[in-house]
Amino acid sequence: MQLDDIVIEVRDTLGTLVSDSYQTEVAITRAINRALRWYQTGLPLENGYFPWLAATETTAIAISDASIPLPSDCHSVISVVLSGEDELIRVRPQELDAVVDDDIASDTPVFWAIDGTDIKFVPAALAAGAIVVRYVTEDPALVAGNDVPLLPERHVGILIEHAAYTSLRRDRRTDEATVALQAANDAFASARSEAVRLSPHRTVLHRPGGFV
């Protein structure tokens, strides 16, 4: 469902507001984007992740390479894998710095850690290959009328109900706002249950700044 259609659904949910300023396209779009951020922050990576936000980036590495850049749209790292090999083991940056290549009986990277905007690994590559980073991206803001969220249409009620809640609360329609918020929470619970069921339990590995 694209942004224009979501705006229409929110207006239908709101009915007539005391203040017209809360039901302009700009105001409702702002409320929808607030709802977009709300749902994304509601599932810590240690409990799973929304599968529609999972992405993969493969980066070629050459001999002696010891790091690769994080994907530019990365919010949290799920796993780091040497292509065709096992998953690398995540350690703290200070632990990685203490590891000496000669102490590891391997000719391929074994451990990894985050260093600023890079993923560092040891030992350094002794042969050309590729590192596969699986990560959680962000559902981008909706701006144009034909923008479509990554959030599947079956869960778009999260955006409709939470945006309605925001507008109703600002219009001081407290009882109706409470009902809309409960509907948003119920819709979110359904999406969260699906995500936890479909994604493996993971330990938080990296949040390079989180949602702003």
Summary of the structure (lengths in Angstrom):
residues: 212
radius of gyration: 21.6
end to end distance: 24.7
largest distance: 71.6
contacts: 634
relative contact order: 0.24
helix: 42%
strand: 18%
